[in-house]
Amino acid sequence: MVKRIGIIGAGTAGLQLGLYLLQNGVEAKLFTDRRPEEYAGMRLLNTVAHHHVTVEREDLLGCNHWPSDQYGYFGHYYYVGTPQPLEFYGNLEKPSRAVDYRIYQPRLLEDFIARGGQVEYAPVAHEDLSTISEQFDLLVVCTGKGPFGQMFSPVPESSPFDRPQRALCVGLFKGIREPETRAVTMFFSPGAGEMIEIPTLSFGGMVNALVMENHVGGDLEILAKTKYDDDPKAFIALLLEKLRKHYPTCAARINEDEFDLANGPLDILQGGVTPTVRNSYARLDNGRLAVALGDVQAVVDPVLGQGANMASYAALVLGQAIVAEDVFDERFMEKVDAARKDRVLCATRWTNYMLDGLGNLSPDLLNFIGAISQNPPLVDEFTENFNYPEKQWDCFSSAERTQAWVATRLASSTVDPQVAAAE
Ligand SMILES: Cc1cc2nc3c(=O)[nH]c(=O)nc-3n(C[C@H](O)[C@H](O)[C@H](O)COP(=O)(O)OP(=O)(O)OC[C@H]3O[C@@H](n4cnc5c(N)ncnc54)[C@H](O)[C@@H]3O)c2cc1C
């Protein structure tokens, strides 16, 4: 018998799960509050970079409409604003890519419909879930908005914060020249904030996302509190002043006559994210189980670009389990949880570690940054491992591990190349 799966929410988690299920002979129905044609007129949703492991999943799903040789980026530049600034570059093994989600999500929704997926357009209310679940073998919840988030209780040991750790100001901008190689640039301004610059495909072509992660109470926090709409010129002047002071190598690439939001006033977002990990599943009023996927299960601050990438990973893990299993009971949930846990938990832990370490200038983290800045193979490995948060957590989960990670690699890099070639 063909299995039937209901999916609440058509973000990256719901869409990629839906496409995987259709590809594998499972009937899937998406419930969403947005039609494809509504996205173009919406405020910026986020500024998401898909690491190349996620792009490879899109290739498998047949939904990579934005080839990396045209739209991808090839590595990370790093700028650390210490008294003697550090600047270095790390390569990715394959290109990663960022597409404005107001383009990406409706396109995948259209793919889903074209492949025979069913869609119901209406906001789902929490009290509808039991009734909806009766139509399906399994219900997957892929939105954490309002009561949906509260259905899945937080896991306290993995949710150390009760408030956002950064005051975010995020926008898509025109007028910033690309650096020599198309790449993400991660800027660190000790004591004030971090900024991630991401080459992004938006409506008019390639633009730059600036993800400003401002420390609460610091010099940059004002960027999260000043409204562009109140006085666009004054906002841009303030932003330029802060960029010159904290992120001068970005400011140096800006043409101030052109610099502005790329597509108009909807291209900016301000606010914050409280990092939270929640239980993987919940029991509905009718006794059936619903499984959590994406941000509703684990939401992270965007500083390391992990949220959608782990949602995509978890969607495929869940999809594979749905295809492989016939009974969606607690044992099913336990197996899904075990299969996705390492990636999801390590992404959250590593992100929380970096928020804390960059905020408090952790000596272990600063020593690590100092060491990789002098050693291209190390910075390449660190950069590539943005794809694999569990490898990053292998490095950062204790000071001993961080020191050993650096020491082992430095020791092996001193091997005489002639001896190595003869082995
Ligand atoms: C500024 C910013 C930058 C980011 N940068 C990155 C990055 O570089 N890399 C990365 O991997 N992640 C990044 N993220 C995180 C990423 O955006 C999320 O992790 C990801 O989009 C979560 O996908 P999702 O499918 O779980 O949820 P969502 O994308 O939130 O999808 C939820 C869906 O449910 C629908 N919905 C909501 N309520 C209802 C309802 N009542 N009834 C029906 N449908 C409903 C919504 O319309 C939406 O389609 C960033 C986030 C932010 C805020």
The ligand as a Gaussian input file, in Angstrom:
#p B3LYP/6-31G(d) Opt

LIG

0 1
 C       19.033000      36.072000       8.970000
 C       19.110000      34.590000       8.820000
 C       20.145000      34.037000       8.092000
 C       20.236000      32.659000       7.971000
 N       21.297000      32.131000       7.297000
 C       21.402000      30.807000       7.166000
 C       22.464000      30.239000       6.402000
 O       23.331000      30.925000       5.846000
 N       22.516000      28.891000       6.293000
 C       21.593000      28.086000       6.884000
 O       21.688000      26.865000       6.738000
 N       20.559000      28.599000       7.602000
 C       20.441000      29.929000       7.751000
 N       19.404000      30.455000       8.454000
 C       18.416000      29.548000       9.063000
 C       17.350000      29.104000       8.056000
 O       16.682000      30.208000       7.537000
 C       16.369000      28.169000       8.733000
 O       17.052000      27.230000       9.508000
 C       15.525000      27.430000       7.721000
 O       14.951000      28.315000       6.792000
 C       14.443000      26.616000       8.453000
 O       13.627000      25.962000       7.523000
 P       12.274000      25.299000       8.003000
 O       11.726000      24.622000       6.788000
 O       12.494000      24.509000       9.216000
 O       11.341000      26.487000       8.467000
 P       10.745000      27.793000       7.681000
 O       11.650000      28.123000       6.556000
 O       10.480000      28.749000       8.743000
 O        9.425000      27.230000       7.034000
 C        8.208000      27.183000       7.706000
 C        7.105000      27.138000       6.671000
 O        5.858000      26.959000       7.323000
 C        4.911000      27.844000       6.791000
 N        3.962000      28.103000       7.875000
 C        4.172000      28.819000       8.989000
 N        3.077000      28.794000       9.778000
 C        2.165000      28.056000       9.128000
 C        0.829000      27.663000       9.423000
 N        0.222000      28.026000      10.558000
 N        0.164000      26.885000       8.533000
 C        0.759000      26.497000       7.384000
 N        2.033000      26.838000       7.063000
 C        2.713000      27.601000       7.922000
 C        5.704000      29.067000       6.367000
 O        5.052000      29.778000       5.367000
 C        6.984000      28.426000       5.855000
 O        6.862000      28.074000       4.501000
 C       19.276000      31.826000       8.586000
 C       18.217000      32.381000       9.306000
 C       18.129000      33.755000       9.420000
 C       16.993000      34.352000      10.202000

